[in-house]
């Protein structure tokens, strides 16, 4: 199959106040000249202003999490419908920081993904093993299990992208060997093909974990890597665009 445009998504995590909007403005100004799709996920407090800022450009705004329910007594949470109203088009679900710090299991990630679909958001579903799991020879098994449990049956290449993010590579500057990324991405593709056939062939598989402008091109050269999910290097427009230009 011919490969879709690469998707480069930025995750600001709990970083960024109003003054950081100028970085988003600079990203938006350059997004139209890129060969890839570009999405930036600021903290929820900035989603509405960021979405207004990028209107008319090809930069899209996403959120970093959503609740599974559309509304209700869930203090502190935000629904997928609210994110859509604020101007988001994408949402990250199942990030390892949430799987670990908030004990989010794959069944909950699947429920949040269904909420994203219900509201019309594209879900960027994160999976990835810890270092202990890799050392125990369980990386492939953990990723396959998270993938199977986190994806609803109605996932398509349009409403879903998968991000493989080995936990030990996030924010550490440690990037897996190309063969390690290739092995996991090929296995994910096999699993998605078996379950979703054509949709599984076309679904974009991102790599995430210490991606920088300097290592992006070699990561994008790995088979079945259709983009990146970027944390630290998405905070500054110059760094983020450097990655996007390698895609
Ligand atoms: C992330 O948290 O999704 C991530 C990939 O972070 P970093 O790029 O900073 O490793």
Boltz pocket constraint, residues with backbone or C-beta under 6 A from the ligand:
constraints:
  - pocket:
      binder: B
      contacts: [[A, 11], [A, 165], [A, 169], [A, 170], [A, 171], [A, 172], [A, 173], [A, 208], [A, 209], [A, 210], [A, 211], [A, 229], [A, 230], [A, 231], [A, 232], [A, 233]]
      max_distance: 6.0
